[in-house]
Amino acid sequence: MLTYLSRNLAGSRLLIAGTYRDIEVDRAHPLSSALAELRRSSSFSRIPLRGLNADEVQRMMSSVAGRNLSWGLAE
């Protein structure tokens, strides 16, 4: 479906965001060939993300809660 949309909706004002864990996608995985085709498109962007460390989790949780939460809870 992703490759179909990328081929047939080029130039449209449409944003499609997808996520996957790169450690789970090897060459035999169906998403692997779709990603290879999508990379050829000039409108395709890949934004690799990494996990948060305990300090970053603590800051995010405190921000959401509106109060300072313990680092141990975040860990």
N, C-alpha and C positions, 0 to 999 in steps of 0.2 A: 504494500500500500504506500509506503514511503517513497519508493522509487517511482511509482505511478504518479503520485502527487507532484513530485519534483519535476517530472517530465511534462505533465499536462497543465500545471498551474504556474509555470514560469512567468514572471512579471506581475503576478497577482499580489495583492496586499494581504498576505497571509503569513502568519508565523506558526510554525509547528515546532514544539520543543519536545524532545524525547530524552529519556535517560536509560542508561544501562551500565552495568559493571564490566569494565574492560577485561577484568580477570576471568569473567565467565564466557567471553566470546572468543573462541579460537577459530581457526580457518574453516572448520567443518560446520560452524554455527551458521544458520540462515541469515542472521543479521550481518555477518562478515561481508558477504557479497553485496548486500544492500548498501552498507557503508562505503565499500569500494566504489560503487556507482555514484553515490551521493557526493563523494569527494571530488568527482570530476565536474560537478556543477559549481558555477561561480557564486551562486547564492547560498551555498552550504557553508555553515560555520560550525566548528567543533570547539567546545569550551571544556577542557578537562577540569574536573573538580577533585579535590582531595578531601579526606575526612578532617574533622576538627580535633585538635588536641584538647586535653582536659581544661586548660586555661581558656581556650576559645569557647568551649561548651559552657563553662562557668559564666563568662561574660554574656553570652547569648541568653542563657537561662535567667540571669539577673535582670537583663534588659527586658525580657518578656514579662517577668514577674513584677517588675517595678520595685524590686528591693534586692539587696545583696544576698545571694545564696552561697552556701559553703562550697569550697573547692572539692571537698570530699563527696558531696552529692553529685557534682559534675563528673568526677572521676568514676 
